[in-house]
Amino acid sequence: MVLTGAAAAMAVLWFTTSGTRMSDYLAAAEVKRIEIDVGDGDVTIVGGGLDEVAVRRTDHYAYDKGPSEWRTLDDGVVRIISRCPSLVIGSCAADYRLRIRSGVPVSVLVERGNVRLTHYRGAAELETRAGTITVGGFCGTLLQAATRQGDIHAGASCPVQRIELRTDTGDVRALVPRGRYRVDADTNTGRVEVRGIEEAFLARRAIQALSNSGNVTVESVR
């Protein structure tokens, strides 16, 4: 009976002190570079914004313990860092959605969570230790995406100078406009398919798509 009562009390406490909080803010104007470092949570970045970096943050907390955030602006570089406390019961995460101006280099590092980049023009470095990476409508000079556990799907709306996609466990798919590319596509366990593009050793544009365990597909936009 004592254990049952304690469990019921914990359940009531969790219900009354857990939930989500949402906040919006502008990080800075005339930014030269954006760096995001998140422990737990999903990160979505949308291009085509104005000079200001518009941020929407959604915290998921338990027992009134939520993620902490640190923001800095140093010589035009915006850095946003989020970390969660250790919880024995319940979960904690901070999801971010940023709207940024195209042309500003962006770097995203997530420990546990998914990364999404859409309608962005520029140079992007995306990494998650456990989660998927999805890129749509990319147009720029460099796209680097890496994950240890998860799939990577990357779509380009214009010819990109260099695309690097790497996962340890998961599938990799690159969808690019027709043209000539230097292609490095390989997997240790899975199948490799290259369709609809011209492979040329001396091509100016390069695609690297690698998986240790998963399928790898590189194909042109139909």
C-alpha positions as CSV (number, residue, x, y, z in Angstrom):
1,M,0.0,0.0,0.0
2,V,2.9,2.3,0.8
3,L,4.5,1.7,-2.6
4,T,1.2,2.2,-4.3
5,G,0.6,5.5,-2.6
6,A,4.1,6.7,-3.4
7,A,3.6,5.8,-7.1
8,A,0.3,7.6,-7.2
9,A,1.9,10.7,-5.6
10,M,4.7,10.6,-8.1
11,A,2.2,10.4,-10.9
12,V,0.3,13.4,-9.6
13,L,3.5,15.3,-9.2
14,W,4.6,14.5,-12.7
15,F,1.2,15.5,-14.2
16,T,1.2,18.8,-12.4
17,T,4.9,19.8,-13.0
18,S,5.5,18.5,-16.5
19,G,4.6,19.9,-19.9
20,T,5.8,22.3,-22.6
21,R,6.7,25.9,-22.8
22,M,7.1,28.0,-26.0
23,S,9.0,31.2,-26.5
24,D,9.9,33.4,-29.5
25,Y,12.7,35.9,-29.8
26,L,15.1,37.6,-32.3
27,A,18.7,36.5,-31.7
28,A,20.5,39.3,-33.6
29,A,20.7,41.3,-36.8
30,E,23.4,41.3,-39.5
31,V,24.7,37.9,-38.5
32,K,27.9,36.4,-40.1
33,R,27.5,32.8,-38.8
34,I,25.1,30.7,-36.8
35,E,26.1,27.9,-34.5
36,I,23.5,25.7,-32.7
37,D,24.5,23.1,-30.1
38,V,21.6,21.1,-28.6
39,G,21.8,18.2,-26.2
40,D,18.3,16.8,-26.6
41,G,15.7,18.1,-29.1
42,D,14.9,18.6,-32.7
43,V,16.3,21.5,-34.8
44,T,14.6,23.0,-37.8
45,I,16.2,25.7,-39.9
46,V,14.3,27.6,-42.6
47,G,16.0,29.9,-45.1
48,G,14.7,32.9,-46.8
49,G,14.3,35.1,-43.7
50,L,15.3,38.7,-43.0
51,D,18.5,39.9,-41.4
52,E,17.3,39.0,-37.9
53,V,17.5,35.4,-36.7
54,A,14.0,34.5,-35.6
55,V,13.9,31.7,-33.1
56,R,11.1,29.7,-31.7
57,R,12.0,27.5,-28.8
58,T,9.8,24.7,-27.4
59,D,10.8,23.3,-24.0
60,H,9.7,19.9,-22.8
61,Y,10.1,19.5,-19.1
62,A,9.4,17.1,-16.2
63,Y,9.1,17.8,-12.5
64,D,9.7,21.5,-13.3
65,K,13.1,20.7,-14.6
66,G,13.6,21.9,-18.1
67,P,16.5,22.7,-20.5
68,S,18.9,25.6,-19.9
69,E,19.9,27.9,-22.7
70,W,23.0,30.0,-23.3
71,R,23.1,32.6,-26.1
72,T,26.1,34.6,-27.2
73,L,26.9,37.1,-29.9
74,D,30.6,37.5,-30.7
75,D,31.9,39.3,-33.7
76,G,28.8,38.5,-35.7
77,V,28.7,34.9,-34.7
78,V,25.4,33.8,-32.9
79,R,25.8,30.8,-30.7
80,I,22.9,29.0,-29.0
81,I,23.6,26.2,-26.6
82,S,20.9,24.1,-24.8
83,R,21.4,21.3,-22.3
84,C,19.0,19.3,-20.1
85,P,19.5,18.2,-16.5
86,S,19.8,14.5,-15.6
87,L,16.3,13.1,-14.9
88,V,15.6,9.7,-13.3
89,I,12.0,9.8,-14.4
90,G,10.5,11.8,-17.2
91,S,12.0,13.5,-20.2
92,C,13.6,16.8,-21.1
93,A,14.2,18.4,-24.6
94,A,14.4,21.7,-26.3
95,D,13.1,21.9,-29.9
96,Y,14.3,24.8,-32.0
97,R,12.9,26.4,-35.2
98,L,15.0,29.1,-36.7
99,R,14.3,31.3,-39.7
100,I,17.5,32.8,-41.1
101,R,18.7,34.8,-44.0
102,S,20.2,32.7,-46.8
103,G,23.9,33.1,-47.3
104,V,24.7,33.0,-43.6
105,P,26.8,29.8,-42.8
106,V,25.1,27.6,-40.3
107,S,26.4,24.8,-38.1
108,V,24.1,22.5,-36.1
109,L,25.2,19.9,-33.6
110,V,22.6,17.7,-31.8
111,E,23.3,14.9,-29.4
112,R,19.9,13.2,-29.5
113,G,17.3,14.6,-32.0
114,N,16.5,15.2,-35.6
115,V,17.8,18.0,-37.9
116,R,15.8,19.5,-40.7
117,L,17.0,22.2,-43.2
118,T,14.7,23.7,-45.8
119,H,14.9,26.3,-48.6
120,Y,18.3,27.4,-47.6
121,R,21.1,28.9,-49.7
122,G,24.6,28.9,-48.4
123,A,27.0,26.5,-46.6
124,A,25.6,24.2,-43.9
125,E,27.2,21.7,-41.5
126,L,24.7,19.4,-39.9
127,E,25.4,16.7,-37.3
128,T,23.4,14.5,-34.9
129,R,24.6,11.6,-32.9
130,A,21.2,9.9,-32.8
131,G,18.6,11.1,-35.2
132,T,17.7,11.7,-38.8
133,I,18.8,14.5,-41.1
134,T,16.4,15.9,-43.7
135,V,17.3,18.6,-46.2
136,G,15.0,20.0,-48.8
137,G,15.4,22.7,-51.4
138,F,19.1,23.2,-50.7
139,C,21.0,25.6,-53.0
140,G,24.6,26.6,-52.1
141,T,28.3,25.8,-52.1
142,L,28.6,23.1,-49.4
143,L,26.3,20.7,-47.6
144,Q,27.8,18.4,-44.9
145,A,25.5,16.1,-43.0
146,A,26.5,13.3,-40.6
147,T,24.8,11.0,-38.1
148,R,25.7,7.9,-36.2
149,Q,22.3,6.4,-36.0
150,G,19.7,7.6,-38.5
151,D,18.8,8.2,-42.1
152,I,20.0,11.1,-44.2
153,H,17.7,12.4,-47.1
154,A,19.1,15.5,-48.9
155,G,17.5,17.2,-51.9
156,A,19.1,20.1,-53.8
157,S,17.2,22.6,-55.9
158,C,20.3,23.7,-57.8
159,P,23.7,22.2,-58.6
160,V,25.8,22.2,-55.4
161,Q,29.6,22.4,-55.5
162,R,30.0,19.7,-52.8
163,I,27.7,17.4,-50.9
164,E,29.0,15.1,-48.1
165,L,26.5,12.7,-46.5
166,R,27.7,10.1,-43.9
167,T,25.9,7.8,-41.5
168,D,27.0,4.8,-39.5
169,T,23.7,3.1,-39.3
170,G,21.0,4.2,-41.7
171,D,20.1,4.9,-45.3
172,V,21.5,7.8,-47.4
173,R,19.7,9.4,-50.3
174,A,20.9,12.3,-52.3
175,L,18.6,13.9,-54.9
176,V,20.3,16.4,-57.2
177,P,19.7,18.2,-60.5
178,R,21.0,16.5,-63.6
179,G,24.6,17.1,-64.5
180,R,28.2,15.9,-64.2
181,Y,29.4,14.9,-60.7
182,R,32.3,13.2,-59.1
183,V,30.5,10.5,-57.1
184,D,31.8,8.6,-54.1
185,A,28.9,6.3,-53.0
186,D,29.6,3.3,-50.8
187,T,28.2,1.1,-48.1
188,N,29.5,-1.9,-46.2
189,T,26.1,-3.5,-45.6
190,G,23.4,-2.6,-48.1
191,R,23.0,-1.7,-51.8
192,V,24.4,1.3,-53.8
193,E,22.4,2.9,-56.6
194,V,23.4,5.8,-58.8
195,R,20.7,6.8,-61.3
196,G,20.2,9.6,-63.8
197,I,23.4,11.5,-63.4
198,E,26.7,11.5,-65.3
199,E,29.7,10.4,-63.3
200,A,32.9,12.2,-64.3
201,F,36.2,12.0,-62.5
202,L,37.1,15.6,-63.4
203,A,33.7,17.1,-62.8
204,R,33.6,20.4,-60.8
205,R,30.8,19.2,-58.5
206,A,31.2,16.3,-56.1
207,I,28.8,14.0,-54.1
208,Q,29.9,11.8,-51.3
209,A,27.3,9.4,-49.8
210,L,28.5,6.8,-47.4
211,S,26.9,4.4,-44.9
212,N,28.4,1.7,-42.8
213,S,25.2,-0.2,-42.5
214,G,22.4,0.9,-44.9
215,N,21.4,1.6,-48.5
216,V,22.9,4.4,-50.5
217,T,21.1,6.1,-53.3
218,V,22.3,9.0,-55.5
219,E,19.8,10.1,-58.2
220,S,18.8,13.1,-60.3
221,V,15.6,15.2,-60.0
222,R,13.0,13.8,-62.3
